[in-house]
């Protein structure tokens, strides 16, 4: 709270009116008096700032390590920027300093982990979206608590907070089935990550659950960006004259779905009249694309918040157990899926 005008007036032996004139840079006081008033205010502000930061003791330092194996998935996307922002906010609320480190494609992983090991940190949130089991082995030898973010490894006894990828896609298959679709295709990401593997498991789970094995289920691998997916899908449609189109496509990502939709439209397919499409992530472009894309919306902020909660719990309890937390998602229904029951 700033020093009051009355107190300034008492310290300097001037009237409160003179203090007000000095602060507001109005005529009626000398330049010398004006400078004295401003110096006193600045001195008081500095003391207040120092007291604030001295009283609020930092509990320690945490590391957010972002592991980019190939950089095809972790890019400047809303999903990842929201995750990072949430973790930063959660660290601040709990009076922890957060340091961010990046492992980049081509970097020596053993050297990077040694660098982390030398840092004065109390715990790590490890963004594991693009990681493999081979990568994970390097981190498992670190002596500080670790929570994996956006990546689950069934064979690794490590805490993780991620999306319920399998059930998210299974629910999308259920939605498509209720809309009358039986010939359901899948647009896979062109690079493998654990999340994509779990999503495809959910797709196959849906096919089995609704006994759809006898129907056509083409699986097409496309790049994980709009431009790349568009080009490859267009190439496939033009070159493979024997390709039998399903009634609906599910996609690993919205960007894949949007690129494929543009190619389909340019080759004469109407969406959703001829082919329906469901994406995954609910990026902003889903709402403005024509038609707006039905998609799976991930509760991003919950993932970051729960990862921070689990890390702090591990740091304080030192228990031998580990947990795997999966965050639910919502199917956002828009105009890219046709009900063909009629």
Secondary structure as GFF3:
##gff-version 3
##sequence-region A 1 342
A	DSSP	alpha_helix	5	12	.	.	.	ID=ss1
A	DSSP	alpha_helix	16	23	.	.	.	ID=ss2
A	DSSP	alpha_helix	31	55	.	.	.	ID=ss3
A	DSSP	beta_strand	60	67	.	.	.	ID=ss4
A	DSSP	alpha_helix	78	93	.	.	.	ID=ss5
A	DSSP	beta_strand	96	103	.	.	.	ID=ss6
A	DSSP	alpha_helix	109	117	.	.	.	ID=ss7
A	DSSP	beta_strand	123	127	.	.	.	ID=ss8
A	DSSP	alpha_helix	133	139	.	.	.	ID=ss9
A	DSSP	beta_strand	145	149	.	.	.	ID=ss10
A	DSSP	beta_strand	159	163	.	.	.	ID=ss11
A	DSSP	alpha_helix	165	178	.	.	.	ID=ss12
A	DSSP	beta_strand	184	189	.	.	.	ID=ss13
A	DSSP	alpha_helix	194	209	.	.	.	ID=ss14
A	DSSP	beta_strand	219	222	.	.	.	ID=ss15
A	DSSP	alpha_helix	226	239	.	.	.	ID=ss16
A	DSSP	beta_strand	248	251	.	.	.	ID=ss17
A	DSSP	alpha_helix	254	266	.	.	.	ID=ss18
A	DSSP	beta_strand	276	281	.	.	.	ID=ss19
A	DSSP	alpha_helix	285	288	.	.	.	ID=ss20
A	DSSP	beta_strand	294	298	.	.	.	ID=ss21
A	DSSP	alpha_helix	300	317	.	.	.	ID=ss22
A	DSSP	beta_strand	324	327	.	.	.	ID=ss23
A	DSSP	beta_strand	329	332	.	.	.	ID=ss24
###
